[in-house]
Amino acid sequence: MFVVRLHRALSIVSLFAMQDAGLKYKIWLTLVKGVGPLVSKKILSVIGDEEEIYKASPKALASIPGVGRVLSSEVQRSKDLLTRAEQELEFAQRNGIDILHYKDVRYPSRLLECPDSPTVLYSRGTADYNGSKVVGVVGTRKMTEYGRMLCESIIQNLSVSHPDLMVVSGLAYGVDVCAHRKALECSLSTVGVVGHSLEHVYPAAHRQVAQQMMASGGALLSEYVSGTFIDRNFFVARNRIIAGMSDCVLVVESGEKGGSLLTAEFANSYHRDVFACPGRVGDYYSVGCNKLIRQNKAALVTSAEDIDYLMNWDQSTLPSAVQLSLFPELEGDSLRVAELLKNGDALQMNDLARALQLPIHRLSSLLFELEFAGVVSSLPGNRYKLAGR
């Protein structure tokens, strides 16, 4: 394990020496006021890359739908920020921070399915963000003993059957840091997605945990350039990254409001599975979880076995193979879905989307049509298999 981590660390060092010559332009675009991930990708769909955007005329930019003259003018006024981008690139190289552009193969591939995913991420550590299983674990900062017991038990038992599991959380007090610590104890890779830049750790009390995470095959991950200080809105925004880079999100404990429920909302919007641990009626820090379950926004789980079943990670029993000749009329993407399911495996929507290279919204519509036609059947955990098998 140490040799693998050392090799990965050395690979990252070598990548710094081979940095994309256009990386400073990629950073620059994230600094332009009013150009967030959605707008960036819209412009990039018309103009090839960030360097070309930097060189583009105001007229060319203004002609892009959704940009217009005001935003085009802002881009022109922001060209001096290229110097700031160069400084950020140098800062990252000096401090062992890896810069991941969304077209980089090392970028969290699950995030690519989310329209508002950051175009650039900053990473410290040696985590492989594209492992086979990723669980987001979130919850209240004022975790009870009941919540601690559930969080530790679920992660402990998941680690036994899935030693390749990655645990993602936000490095905050309570459930977050409990999840990180338990993952470290179980020799699992764990990633802290933070709402500030990577030259410091917040809260400072978790600095040692963060160092252990980075030294043990995990990482800290942020979308913010150096010098970005703590802001409440940034913590809200980072919740979408936790949800988007995970296969499923587990809410351990939550009050009636809070970041955990926002993470669950993001996860639902990204077609991720959301799980919640139920609590006793009247317990304040179980109100949020009970509400998610009651509103069918989360499946009730009390153990790792529940997650195994709902995510179809327990491969002990698989359906028998089927013949595609049962559906000779299928063609195009419909046939591709059936081909992928022909061995009888029940696959999760996110796995199907990645395998087929289809946007989630397109696949969701396609699966609905196939289910209506009796070709596929839906199962708990947002899973699908060929009908009648």
Beta strands, then each sheet from edge to edge (+ up, - down):
strand 1: 98-101
strand 2: 120-125
strand 3: 134-138
strand 4: 166-169
strand 5: 189-193
strand 6: 219-222
strand 7: 248-251
strand 8: 273-276
strand 9: 299-300
strand 10: 347-348
strand 11: 376-379
strand 12: 383-386
sheet 1: 1+ 2- 6+ 5+ 4+ 3+ 7+ 8+ 9+
sheet 2: 10+ 12- 11+
end
